[in-house]
Structure formats: C-alpha cells, structure tokens
Amino acid sequence: MNKIILCKYGEIALKGLNKKNFEILLEKNVKRRLKKYDCKYSRAQSTLYIEPTNPDEVDEIVERVSKVFGIAKIAKAAAFDKDFDTLCHDAIEYLSDELEDVRSFKVQAKRADKQYPLKSPEIACELGGRILEKFPHLTVDVKNPQLVVNVEIREKHAFVHGGKIDGAGGIPVGSSGNSMLLLSGGIDSPVAGVMMAKRGVVISAIHFEAPPYTSERARLKVEKLASLMTEYCGDIKFFCVPFTKLQELLRDNCPEELFTIIMRRLMLEIAQRICKKEGICSLITGESIGQVASQTMYACVCTDAVCNIPVFRPVIGMDKSEIVEISRKINTFETSIEPYEDCCTVFTPKHPKTKPILEEVEKAQAGFDFEPFIEEAVEQTQIKIIRRKD
C-alpha cells in the first residue's frame, strides 16, 4: 500500500485550452512549497498526485499544500491493486479506524478506467455491502453520511480515501500578473493581499513609516504581517517608505479636514511611481466602504484620481466581522491587533471631511509643491525580500 495525496483542482478544471498552463504553474508552486520533502509528482484528470517517499510526512505535506492557491480539495489516500476482492479487503483495512468512529457512511465510486469490469454503481454497492458485513453498527446514508468512502479506479491503481480536506481554492499565484499592496499594521490590508493572491496575483507590499511618530516596533509588526502572508502568497518584495517629511509638510500646509485624503493621494502617488520602476501593474488597498471617514465613496474618487494604474479593493463590500474571520483563518489577526501605531493615525483630524470634492482637494494640494519630497521619498525607500519560511 502506497500512501498518496490527491490534490483536486477547482477552477483550473474549467480553463479550457489554457488548462495545461495553469496545471504546470500549480505543480511548480506545490513543488516549491514542498522542496524540503522527497516526493513524486504526477497529473491526471484534474488531479495532482503527490507520493511522499516517507509516509510519516503525509500530514505535514497536507498542511503545507492546503495553503497553495489553485487546489480545491485534498485527500489522503492509498493506492491499491485493482483486483476487486483485494481492493475491498485492503480498503476496509485501510479505513477501519475511521469506520469504527462513525455511525453512517456511503461509498462513492468513480471509474476512470472504462475497461474495468465493474461499473461505478456496482463498485459502490458491492464495497458498501462488504463494509456493512465487517462493521454491523454502521448504516448507509446517501444524503448526509458521517463518512464518504471514495474509490477511484484509475489506469494503474485504485485509490481509496475517506473525507476530503478543503484546499485554499482560487487559481495559482503567478497566473494573473503582479500588484503592490499598501500594507498598514491593521486587520484589513493583509486580508486584501491574500484575497488577491487567491486570484493568481503575485504580491509585493509597500509600507509608509514616519519616525519619530511611528516606532521601529510598528515597522517590525508590519514586516511580521508580510511574513505571515507568505504562507499563502509566497515570497514578498517589501518596500518601506520614509514619510515623515511629507506628513509634516501636509500638516503645516493643507486644511486639517482634508489631511487624510491628501495623505492617501500622496501614498498612492509614491506607490505607483515605485510600481513603474518595478514593473508592477496595479495597486491593492484594504479599504472597506464606510468603515472610517477616509473610506467613503467620495474619498475613493479623490484618491483614485491621482492614479494611472488600477486600484483594487477586494474587501470593499465586506463587514468588519467578515474581514476579521478571514484574518483569523490566515493567521494575521493576532499580529494586526498588536497596539503599535502606524502613520495613518498620525495627525488624524478631529473632523475629517467624509464627502470631499475632487476640485477642492486638488486645489488644496496644489497650494504647496510636494513634488521634490515625493521624489526624495521614492529614492530613499528601503527594499527587502520577505521569504516564506520553508
């Protein structure tokens, strides 16, 4: 009996003529994620097969693969001889612990090898009967079983597995271009970045720091968030922008009620200039409509006006509770709520304008020449690669 991991495609299976390209990229991403393990890989019928040399590493491998975008379901399976009597005996023995712990089950069979003498319903019926003989406490429940026994008759082997594990879903990272995430120390932006990675986007991240108003601990917190994101996104190129001068100039030269809007415009301007230098084609923010005063539809219009590349907001229509739920799932929540300030909270106006008018904002910003300081911030930006810990 060989232990094997079946990684079932989700959306990739629907890609038509481009399907092979997605499959190759997914396998490449999985191999990169499992580079410390000795495994054999193969692909067939919308499934990636992973066969570890060391069967004791199966659980570790499944844990890692569950965070690779492009995989919908994962199953820990065993490969058996296709002789039906042998298959039934070995399958029941393999699943005996799981069958002992449940009260209802059903057998689900798929016959990819059409030359096999039994059809799928016959396989399910016969194996189900033998399971009932061996475990008389069980009942068959075809609608809501506690355990589904899956049998897949393939070309060379029969694969048997119990319950499936949810994969990360989405499509492989690297299949949809690249984007720059404006990464603050809050809950929303890491979630936004991971959601875009789920759609195949390669993520870089940019952070704005304003010492002495923000501390080194605040920057380290954001780097930690980026490190946690690498579990799903892969390695992240991290840009840290010195923003103190611009914030002080903004405080001294612009109306207080427009401070946050103009600050966001300056951040987006700096980010898109770095994107141009790096060959990155879009921006991502963690804004959610109406969550705070600077995240109204009117404010988004004013900030986007400075951009000539797309700005994606994947959490724009989510409640805070929904965003928190995802942040817990991707393990960023506890770090996000650590009490270290970020530059977005520096010089926060008492009464920010929630319905700014673009012409008014542009006029206020034009009252001072920020250009030399924007260029200086771009030139002084520090860059590092935050690598996934494999």
Sine and cosine of phi, psi and omega as CSV:
sin_phi,cos_phi,sin_psi,cos_psi,sin_omega,cos_omega
0.00,0.00,0.83,-0.55,0.06,-1.00
-0.97,-0.23,0.79,-0.61,0.08,-1.00
-0.98,0.18,0.68,-0.74,-0.08,-1.00
-0.56,-0.83,0.47,-0.88,0.00,-1.00
-0.93,-0.37,0.81,-0.58,0.02,-1.00
-0.98,-0.20,0.86,-0.52,0.03,-1.00
-0.95,-0.32,0.95,-0.30,-0.08,-1.00
-1.00,0.05,0.75,-0.66,0.06,-1.00
-0.94,0.35,0.43,-0.90,0.16,-0.99
-0.96,-0.30,-0.98,-0.21,-0.05,-1.00
-0.89,0.46,-0.47,0.88,-0.03,-1.00
-0.84,0.55,-0.56,0.83,-0.05,-1.00
-0.88,0.47,-0.28,0.96,-0.06,-1.00
-0.98,-0.20,0.18,0.98,-0.17,-0.98
-0.99,0.10,0.03,1.00,0.11,-0.99
0.87,0.49,-0.78,-0.63,-0.08,-1.00
-0.91,0.41,-0.37,0.93,0.00,-1.00
-1.00,-0.01,0.00,1.00,-0.11,-0.99
-0.83,0.55,-0.67,0.74,-0.06,-1.00
-0.88,0.48,-0.63,0.78,0.01,-1.00
-0.89,0.45,-0.65,0.76,0.04,-1.00
-0.92,0.40,-0.64,0.77,0.02,-1.00
-0.89,0.46,-0.70,0.71,0.00,-1.00
-0.88,0.47,-0.69,0.72,0.00,-1.00
-0.91,0.41,-0.66,0.75,0.03,-1.00
-0.88,0.48,-0.73,0.69,0.01,-1.00
-0.88,0.48,-0.63,0.77,0.04,-1.00
-0.88,0.47,-0.69,0.72,0.01,-1.00
-0.91,0.41,-0.64,0.77,0.02,-1.00
-0.91,0.41,-0.71,0.71,0.01,-1.00
-0.88,0.48,-0.63,0.77,0.04,-1.00
-0.89,0.45,-0.63,0.77,-0.01,-1.00
-0.94,0.33,-0.47,0.88,-0.07,-1.00
-0.94,-0.34,0.45,0.89,-0.12,-0.99
-0.90,0.44,-0.38,0.92,0.02,-1.00
-0.99,0.14,-0.12,0.99,-0.03,-1.00
-0.95,-0.32,0.55,-0.83,0.06,-1.00
-1.00,-0.04,0.95,-0.32,-0.07,-1.00
-0.69,-0.72,0.43,-0.90,0.19,-0.98
-0.97,-0.22,0.60,-0.80,-0.06,-1.00
-0.82,-0.58,0.59,-0.81,0.13,-0.99
-0.45,-0.89,0.33,-0.94,-0.01,-1.00
-0.75,-0.66,0.67,-0.74,0.08,-1.00
-0.28,-0.96,0.69,-0.73,0.15,-0.99
0.77,0.64,0.83,0.56,0.07,-1.00
0.87,0.50,0.54,0.84,0.03,-1.00
-0.66,-0.75,0.70,-0.71,0.15,-0.99
-0.98,-0.18,0.83,-0.56,-0.02,-1.00
-0.99,-0.15,0.77,-0.64,0.05,-1.00
-0.85,-0.52,0.87,-0.49,-0.01,-1.00
-0.90,-0.43,0.98,-0.22,-0.02,-1.00
-0.95,0.30,0.62,-0.79,0.10,-0.99
-0.91,0.41,-0.60,0.80,0.03,-1.00
-0.97,-0.24,0.96,-0.29,-0.03,-1.00
-0.87,0.48,-0.38,0.92,-0.02,-1.00
-0.94,0.33,-0.19,0.98,-0.04,-1.00
-1.00,-0.09,0.07,1.00,-0.08,-1.00
-0.84,0.55,-0.74,0.67,-0.06,-1.00
-0.89,0.46,-0.66,0.75,0.04,-1.00
-0.89,0.46,-0.68,0.73,-0.02,-1.00
-0.91,0.42,-0.68,0.73,0.02,-1.00
-0.87,0.50,-0.66,0.75,0.01,-1.00
-0.86,0.51,-0.68,0.73,-0.01,-1.00
-0.95,0.32,-0.69,0.72,-0.03,-1.00
-0.91,0.41,-0.47,0.88,-0.02,-1.00
-0.90,0.43,-0.21,0.98,0.01,-1.00
-0.96,-0.30,0.20,0.98,0.03,-1.00
-0.99,-0.11,0.88,-0.48,-0.01,-1.00
-0.93,0.36,0.65,-0.76,-0.03,-1.00
0.90,-0.44,-0.21,0.98,-0.01,-1.00
-0.95,-0.32,0.82,-0.57,-0.04,-1.00
-1.00,0.02,-0.69,0.72,-0.04,-1.00
-0.67,-0.75,0.51,-0.86,0.02,-1.00
-0.79,-0.62,0.65,-0.76,0.04,-1.00
-0.71,-0.71,0.73,-0.68,0.15,-0.99
-1.00,0.06,0.91,-0.42,-0.15,-0.99
-0.81,-0.58,0.09,-1.00,0.11,-0.99
-0.75,-0.66,0.59,-0.81,0.01,-1.00
-0.99,-0.16,0.79,-0.61,-0.05,-1.00
-0.82,-0.57,0.28,-0.96,0.14,-0.99
-0.89,0.46,0.54,-0.84,-0.10,-0.99
-0.99,0.13,-0.17,0.99,0.10,-1.00
-0.82,0.57,0.81,-0.58,-0.24,-0.97
-0.91,0.42,-0.67,0.74,0.01,-1.00
-0.89,0.45,-0.69,0.72,0.04,-1.00
-0.90,0.44,-0.68,0.73,0.01,-1.00
-0.85,0.53,-0.74,0.67,-0.03,-1.00
-0.88,0.48,-0.71,0.70,-0.01,-1.00
-0.87,0.50,-0.76,0.65,-0.07,-1.00
-0.93,0.36,-0.61,0.79,-0.01,-1.00
-0.90,0.43,-0.69,0.72,-0.01,-1.00
-0.90,0.43,-0.65,0.76,0.03,-1.00
-0.91,0.42,-0.67,0.74,-0.03,-1.00
-0.89,0.45,-0.62,0.78,-0.08,-1.00
-0.99,-0.14,0.18,0.98,-0.14,-0.99
-0.85,0.52,-0.66,0.75,-0.01,-1.00
-0.89,0.45,-0.68,0.73,0.01,-1.00
-0.92,0.38,-0.62,0.78,-0.01,-1.00
-0.94,0.35,-0.51,0.86,0.05,-1.00
-0.92,0.38,-0.50,0.87,-0.15,-0.99
-1.00,-0.04,0.00,1.00,-0.02,-1.00
-0.86,-0.52,0.16,-0.99,0.01,-1.00
-0.89,-0.45,-0.25,0.97,0.01,-1.00
-0.62,-0.79,0.44,-0.90,-0.04,-1.00
-0.39,-0.92,0.20,-0.98,0.25,-0.97
-0.55,-0.84,0.38,-0.92,0.06,-1.00
-0.96,-0.29,0.73,-0.68,0.01,-1.00
-0.85,-0.53,0.86,-0.51,-0.08,-1.00
-0.88,-0.47,0.60,-0.80,0.11,-0.99
-0.77,-0.64,0.74,-0.67,-0.07,-1.00
-0.90,-0.44,1.00,0.03,0.04,-1.00
-0.95,0.30,-0.51,0.86,0.07,-1.00
-1.00,0.08,0.99,-0.16,-0.09,-1.00
-0.95,0.31,-0.13,0.99,0.06,-1.00
-1.00,0.08,-0.13,0.99,-0.02,-1.00
-0.91,0.42,0.69,-0.72,-0.16,-0.99
-0.91,0.40,-0.41,0.91,0.01,-1.00
-0.97,-0.24,0.64,-0.77,0.07,-1.00
-0.99,0.12,0.23,-0.97,-0.09,-1.00
-0.82,0.57,-0.74,0.67,0.02,-1.00
-0.88,0.47,-0.57,0.82,0.01,-1.00
-0.93,0.36,-0.64,0.77,0.05,-1.00
-0.88,0.48,-0.73,0.68,-0.03,-1.00
-0.89,0.45,-0.69,0.72,-0.05,-1.00
-0.91,0.41,-0.73,0.68,-0.06,-1.00
-0.93,0.38,-0.71,0.70,0.01,-1.00
-0.91,0.41,-0.63,0.77,0.05,-1.00
-0.86,0.51,-0.66,0.75,0.02,-1.00
-0.90,0.44,-0.64,0.77,0.00,-1.00
-0.94,0.33,-0.55,0.84,0.07,-1.00
-0.90,0.43,-0.67,0.74,0.01,-1.00
-0.90,0.44,-0.58,0.81,0.05,-1.00
-0.90,0.44,-0.64,0.77,-0.06,-1.00
-0.98,0.19,-0.55,0.84,-0.05,-1.00
-0.80,-0.61,0.99,0.16,-0.10,-1.00
-0.92,0.39,-0.22,0.97,0.04,-1.00
-0.96,0.27,-0.22,0.98,-0.07,-1.00
-0.99,0.11,0.44,-0.90,0.18,-0.98
-0.80,-0.60,0.44,-0.90,0.03,-1.00
-1.00,0.03,0.77,-0.64,0.05,-1.00
-0.71,-0.70,0.97,-0.25,-0.09,-1.00
-0.98,0.18,-0.27,0.96,-0.06,-1.00
-0.99,-0.11,-0.68,0.73,-0.07,-1.00
-0.62,-0.78,0.89,0.45,-0.04,-1.00
-0.97,0.24,0.47,-0.88,0.11,-0.99
-0.95,0.31,-0.50,0.87,0.00,-1.00
-0.67,-0.74,0.74,-0.67,0.13,-0.99
-0.97,-0.26,0.87,-0.49,0.07,-1.00
-1.00,0.00,0.91,-0.41,-0.05,-1.00
-0.98,-0.20,0.76,-0.64,0.06,-1.00
-0.83,-0.56,0.82,-0.57,0.02,-1.00
-0.86,-0.52,0.90,-0.44,0.02,-1.00
-1.00,-0.03,0.96,-0.27,-0.01,-1.00
-0.97,-0.24,-0.14,-0.99,-0.13,-0.99
-0.89,0.45,-0.71,0.70,-0.11,-0.99
-0.95,-0.30,-0.49,0.87,-0.09,-1.00
-0.69,-0.73,0.21,-0.98,0.22,-0.98
-0.96,-0.30,0.76,-0.65,0.00,-1.00
-0.95,-0.30,0.71,-0.71,-0.02,-1.00
-0.80,-0.60,0.73,-0.69,0.07,-1.00
-0.45,-0.89,0.37,-0.93,0.05,-1.00
-1.00,-0.01,-0.79,-0.61,-0.08,-1.00
-0.92,0.40,0.50,-0.87,0.05,-1.00
-1.00,-0.07,0.45,-0.89,0.01,-1.00
-0.95,-0.30,0.67,-0.74,0.03,-1.00
-0.91,0.41,0.73,-0.68,0.15,-0.99
-1.00,0.00,-0.10,-0.99,-0.04,-1.00
-0.98,0.20,-0.30,0.95,-0.01,-1.00
0.97,0.26,-0.30,-0.95,0.05,-1.00
0.95,0.31,-0.40,-0.92,0.03,-1.00
-0.77,-0.64,0.33,-0.95,-0.14,-0.99
-0.88,0.47,0.68,-0.73,0.09,-1.00
-0.87,0.50,0.75,-0.67,-0.04,-1.00
0.96,-0.28,-0.09,1.00,-0.03,-1.00
-1.00,-0.08,-0.08,1.00,-0.11,-0.99
-0.72,-0.69,0.49,0.87,0.04,-1.00
1.00,0.09,-0.27,-0.96,-0.06,-1.00
-0.73,-0.68,0.33,-0.94,-0.08,-1.00
-0.44,-0.90,0.42,-0.91,0.00,-1.00
-0.96,-0.29,0.87,-0.50,0.02,-1.00
-1.00,-0.03,0.80,-0.60,0.16,-0.99
-0.98,0.20,0.97,-0.23,-0.17,-0.99
-0.98,-0.21,0.94,-0.33,0.09,-1.00
-1.00,-0.06,-0.19,-0.98,0.04,-1.00
-0.99,-0.10,0.21,0.98,-0.10,-0.99
-1.00,-0.02,-0.19,-0.98,-0.06,-1.00
-0.99,0.14,-0.59,0.81,-0.24,-0.97
-0.96,0.27,-0.70,0.71,-0.16,-0.99
-0.92,0.40,-0.62,0.78,0.09,-1.00
-0.88,0.48,-0.62,0.79,0.04,-1.00
-0.89,0.46,-0.70,0.72,0.02,-1.00
-0.86,0.51,-0.68,0.73,0.00,-1.00
-0.90,0.43,-0.70,0.72,-0.01,-1.00
-0.92,0.40,-0.60,0.80,0.03,-1.00
-0.91,0.42,-0.58,0.82,0.06,-1.00
-0.96,0.28,-0.58,0.82,0.09,-1.00
-0.88,0.48,-0.57,0.82,0.04,-1.00
-0.88,0.48,-0.45,0.89,0.04,-1.00
-1.00,-0.05,0.31,0.95,0.13,-0.99
1.00,-0.02,0.14,0.99,-0.09,-1.00
-1.00,0.03,0.72,-0.69,0.14,-0.99
-0.98,0.20,0.81,-0.58,-0.13,-0.99
-0.98,-0.20,0.79,-0.62,0.31,-0.95
-0.94,-0.33,0.24,-0.97,-0.04,-1.00
-0.67,-0.74,0.60,-0.80,0.05,-1.00
-0.81,-0.59,0.70,-0.71,-0.01,-1.00
-0.78,-0.63,0.62,-0.79,0.00,-1.00
-0.94,-0.33,0.84,-0.55,0.03,-1.00
-0.90,-0.44,0.47,-0.88,-0.07,-1.00
-0.68,-0.73,0.91,0.41,0.06,-1.00
-0.93,0.38,0.58,-0.81,0.13,0.99
-1.00,0.03,0.07,1.00,-0.02,-1.00
-0.95,0.32,-0.46,0.89,0.12,-0.99
-0.89,-0.46,0.51,-0.86,-0.11,-0.99
-0.99,-0.15,0.21,-0.98,0.09,-1.00
-0.89,0.46,-0.55,0.83,0.02,-1.00
-0.88,0.47,-0.57,0.82,0.03,-1.00
-0.90,0.43,-0.67,0.74,0.03,-1.00
-0.91,0.40,-0.68,0.73,0.01,-1.00
-0.89,0.46,-0.57,0.82,0.06,-1.00
-0.87,0.48,-0.69,0.73,-0.02,-1.00
-0.93,0.37,-0.62,0.78,0.06,-1.00
-0.90,0.45,-0.59,0.81,0.06,-1.00
-0.90,0.43,-0.66,0.75,0.06,-1.00
-0.86,0.51,-0.69,0.72,0.03,-1.00
-0.88,0.47,-0.63,0.78,0.03,-1.00
-0.89,0.46,-0.66,0.75,0.04,-1.00
-0.91,0.42,-0.59,0.81,0.02,-1.00
-0.91,0.42,-0.46,0.89,-0.04,-1.00
-0.89,0.46,-0.35,0.94,0.06,-1.00
-0.84,0.54,-0.52,0.85,0.00,-1.00
-0.95,-0.30,-0.56,0.83,-0.16,-0.99
-1.00,-0.06,-0.29,0.96,-0.17,-0.99
0.99,0.14,-0.12,-0.99,-0.03,-1.00
-0.83,0.55,0.62,-0.79,-0.04,-1.00
-0.85,-0.53,0.80,-0.60,0.13,-0.99
-0.99,0.15,0.84,-0.54,-0.18,-0.98
-0.92,-0.39,0.81,-0.59,-0.01,-1.00
-0.92,-0.40,0.80,-0.60,0.01,-1.00
-0.90,-0.44,0.89,-0.45,-0.15,-0.99
-0.97,-0.22,0.80,-0.61,0.11,-0.99
-0.96,0.27,0.86,-0.52,-0.19,-0.98
-0.85,-0.53,0.06,1.00,-0.11,-0.99
-0.87,0.49,-0.78,0.63,-0.06,-1.00
-0.85,0.53,-0.70,0.71,-0.03,-1.00
-0.91,0.42,-0.63,0.78,0.01,-1.00
-0.92,0.38,-0.64,0.77,0.01,-1.00
-0.92,0.38,-0.66,0.75,0.05,-1.00
-0.90,0.44,-0.64,0.77,0.02,-1.00
-0.90,0.44,-0.69,0.72,0.03,-1.00
-0.86,0.50,-0.62,0.78,-0.11,-0.99
-1.00,0.05,-0.25,0.97,-0.17,-0.99
-0.80,-0.61,-0.03,1.00,-0.03,-1.00
-0.79,-0.61,0.45,-0.89,0.02,-1.00
-0.84,0.54,0.68,-0.73,-0.08,-1.00
-0.85,0.52,-0.64,0.77,-0.09,-1.00
-0.93,0.36,-0.27,0.96,0.03,-1.00
-0.97,-0.26,0.11,0.99,-0.09,-1.00
-0.83,0.56,-0.78,0.63,-0.10,-1.00
-0.91,0.41,-0.65,0.76,-0.01,-1.00
-0.90,0.44,-0.74,0.68,-0.02,-1.00
-0.93,0.37,-0.59,0.81,0.07,-1.00
-0.86,0.51,-0.70,0.71,0.03,-1.00
-0.90,0.44,-0.61,0.79,0.05,-1.00
-0.89,0.46,-0.66,0.75,0.03,-1.00
-0.91,0.41,-0.64,0.77,0.04,-1.00
-0.88,0.47,-0.71,0.70,-0.01,-1.00
-0.91,0.41,-0.60,0.80,0.02,-1.00
-0.89,0.45,-0.72,0.70,0.02,-1.00
-0.90,0.45,-0.71,0.71,-0.04,-1.00
-0.88,0.48,-0.68,0.73,-0.05,-1.00
-0.95,0.30,-0.46,0.89,0.08,-1.00
-0.93,0.36,-0.65,0.76,0.07,-1.00
-0.92,0.39,-0.62,0.79,0.07,-1.00
-0.85,0.53,-0.68,0.73,-0.01,-1.00
-0.88,0.47,-0.67,0.74,0.01,-1.00
-0.92,0.40,-0.54,0.84,-0.11,-0.99
-0.99,-0.11,-0.05,1.00,-0.02,-1.00
0.96,0.29,0.51,0.86,0.01,-1.00
-0.99,-0.17,0.70,-0.72,-0.25,-0.97
-0.97,-0.24,0.01,1.00,-0.01,-1.00
-0.34,-0.94,0.20,-0.98,0.04,-1.00
-0.88,-0.48,0.42,-0.91,0.07,-1.00
-0.76,-0.65,0.71,-0.71,0.13,-0.99
-0.80,-0.60,0.28,-0.96,0.01,-1.00
-0.99,-0.16,0.44,0.90,-0.06,-1.00
-0.95,0.32,0.61,-0.79,0.06,-1.00
-0.78,-0.63,0.82,-0.57,-0.12,-0.99
-0.80,0.60,0.81,-0.59,0.11,-0.99
0.98,0.19,0.03,1.00,-0.06,-1.00
-0.93,0.37,-0.69,0.72,0.11,-0.99
-0.70,-0.72,0.12,-0.99,-0.13,-0.99
-0.88,0.48,-0.50,0.87,-0.04,-1.00
-1.00,0.07,0.06,1.00,-0.06,-1.00
-0.88,-0.47,0.62,0.78,0.12,-0.99
-1.00,0.04,0.24,-0.97,0.02,-1.00
-0.88,0.47,-0.60,0.80,0.01,-1.00
-0.90,0.43,-0.65,0.76,0.01,-1.00
-0.92,0.40,-0.63,0.78,0.02,-1.00
-0.89,0.46,-0.62,0.78,0.05,-1.00
-0.87,0.49,-0.69,0.73,-0.05,-1.00
-0.93,0.36,-0.62,0.79,-0.02,-1.00
-0.97,0.24,-0.64,0.77,-0.03,-1.00
-0.92,0.40,-0.39,0.92,-0.05,-1.00
-0.89,0.46,-0.38,0.93,-0.02,-1.00
-0.99,0.11,-0.18,0.98,-0.12,-0.99
-0.99,-0.15,0.60,-0.80,0.16,-0.99
-0.90,-0.45,0.26,0.96,0.15,-0.99
-0.79,-0.61,0.36,-0.93,-0.05,-1.00
-0.89,0.46,0.55,-0.83,0.12,-0.99
-0.88,-0.47,0.90,-0.43,-0.01,-1.00
-0.99,-0.14,0.65,-0.76,0.01,-1.00
-0.76,-0.65,0.98,0.18,-0.13,-0.99
-0.92,0.40,-0.28,0.96,0.01,-1.00
-0.96,-0.28,0.29,0.96,-0.16,-0.99
-0.84,0.55,-0.57,0.82,-0.07,-1.00
-0.96,-0.27,0.26,0.97,-0.07,-1.00
-1.00,-0.07,0.56,-0.83,0.21,-0.98
-0.95,0.30,0.36,-0.93,0.02,-1.00
-0.86,0.51,-0.62,0.79,-0.02,-1.00
-0.89,0.46,-0.58,0.81,0.03,-1.00
-0.92,0.38,-0.65,0.76,0.01,-1.00
-0.92,0.40,-0.67,0.74,0.02,-1.00
-0.87,0.48,-0.66,0.75,-0.01,-1.00
-0.86,0.50,-0.69,0.73,0.03,-1.00
-0.93,0.36,-0.63,0.77,-0.01,-1.00
-0.89,0.46,-0.57,0.82,0.07,-1.00
-0.93,0.37,-0.64,0.77,-0.02,-1.00
-0.90,0.44,-0.63,0.78,-0.03,-1.00
-1.00,-0.02,0.08,1.00,0.15,-0.99
0.94,0.34,0.49,0.87,0.06,-1.00
-0.97,-0.25,-0.21,0.98,-0.15,-0.99
-0.86,0.51,-0.77,0.64,-0.09,-1.00
-0.88,0.47,-0.58,0.82,0.06,-1.00
-0.96,0.30,-0.63,0.78,-0.03,-1.00
-0.88,0.48,-0.53,0.85,-0.07,-1.00
-1.00,-0.03,0.09,1.00,0.12,-0.99
-0.88,0.47,0.66,-0.75,-0.21,-0.98
-0.99,0.12,0.83,0.56,0.08,-1.00
-0.93,-0.36,0.70,-0.72,-0.12,-0.99
-0.94,0.33,0.35,-0.94,0.20,-0.98
-0.77,-0.64,0.18,-0.98,-0.17,-0.99
-0.94,0.35,-0.28,0.96,0.03,-1.00
-0.94,0.35,-0.33,0.95,0.00,-1.00
-0.99,-0.13,-0.02,1.00,0.02,-1.00
-0.98,0.18,0.73,-0.69,0.02,-1.00
0.85,0.53,0.56,0.83,0.00,-1.00
-0.89,0.46,0.80,-0.59,-0.02,-1.00
-0.92,0.38,0.52,-0.85,0.02,-1.00
-0.93,0.37,-0.60,0.80,-0.05,-1.00
-0.74,-0.67,0.97,0.24,0.00,-1.00
-0.92,0.39,0.53,-0.85,-0.01,-1.00
-0.98,0.20,0.84,-0.54,-0.05,-1.00
-1.00,-0.01,-0.30,0.95,0.03,-1.00
-0.80,-0.60,0.89,0.46,-0.02,-1.00
-0.92,0.38,0.49,-0.87,0.06,-1.00
-0.97,-0.25,0.76,-0.65,-0.12,-0.99
-0.81,0.58,-0.73,0.69,-0.03,-1.00
-0.86,0.51,-0.63,0.78,0.01,-1.00
-0.91,0.40,-0.66,0.75,0.00,-1.00
-0.92,0.39,-0.71,0.70,0.00,-1.00
-0.89,0.45,-0.61,0.79,0.02,-1.00
-0.91,0.42,-0.69,0.73,0.00,-1.00
-0.90,0.43,-0.66,0.76,-0.01,-1.00
-0.94,0.35,-0.55,0.84,-0.01,-1.00
-0.95,0.32,-0.20,0.98,0.01,-1.00
-0.93,0.36,-0.19,0.98,0.05,-1.00
-0.61,-0.79,0.60,-0.80,-0.03,-1.00
-1.00,0.06,0.99,-0.14,0.00,-1.00
-0.99,0.10,-0.19,0.98,-0.17,-0.99
-0.80,0.60,-0.75,0.66,-0.02,-1.00
-0.87,0.49,-0.54,0.84,-0.05,-1.00
-0.98,0.20,-0.51,0.86,0.12,-0.99
-0.90,0.44,-0.73,0.68,0.01,-1.00
-0.88,0.48,-0.66,0.75,0.02,-1.00
-0.88,0.47,-0.68,0.73,0.00,-1.00
-0.89,0.45,-0.66,0.76,0.02,-1.00
-0.89,0.46,-0.70,0.71,-0.04,-1.00
-0.92,0.39,-0.53,0.85,-0.07,-1.00
-1.00,-0.04,0.07,1.00,0.01,-1.00
-0.89,0.45,0.73,-0.68,0.04,-1.00
-1.00,-0.07,0.61,-0.79,-0.07,-1.00
-0.82,-0.58,0.69,-0.72,0.12,-0.99
-0.55,-0.84,0.40,-0.92,0.06,-1.00
-0.99,-0.16,0.85,-0.53,0.07,-1.00
-0.99,-0.16,0.93,-0.38,-0.14,-0.99
-0.99,-0.13,0.56,-0.83,0.08,-1.00
-0.92,0.40,0.66,-0.75,-0.02,-1.00
-1.00,0.06,0.98,-0.18,0.01,-1.00
-0.99,-0.14,0.00,0.00,0.00,0.00
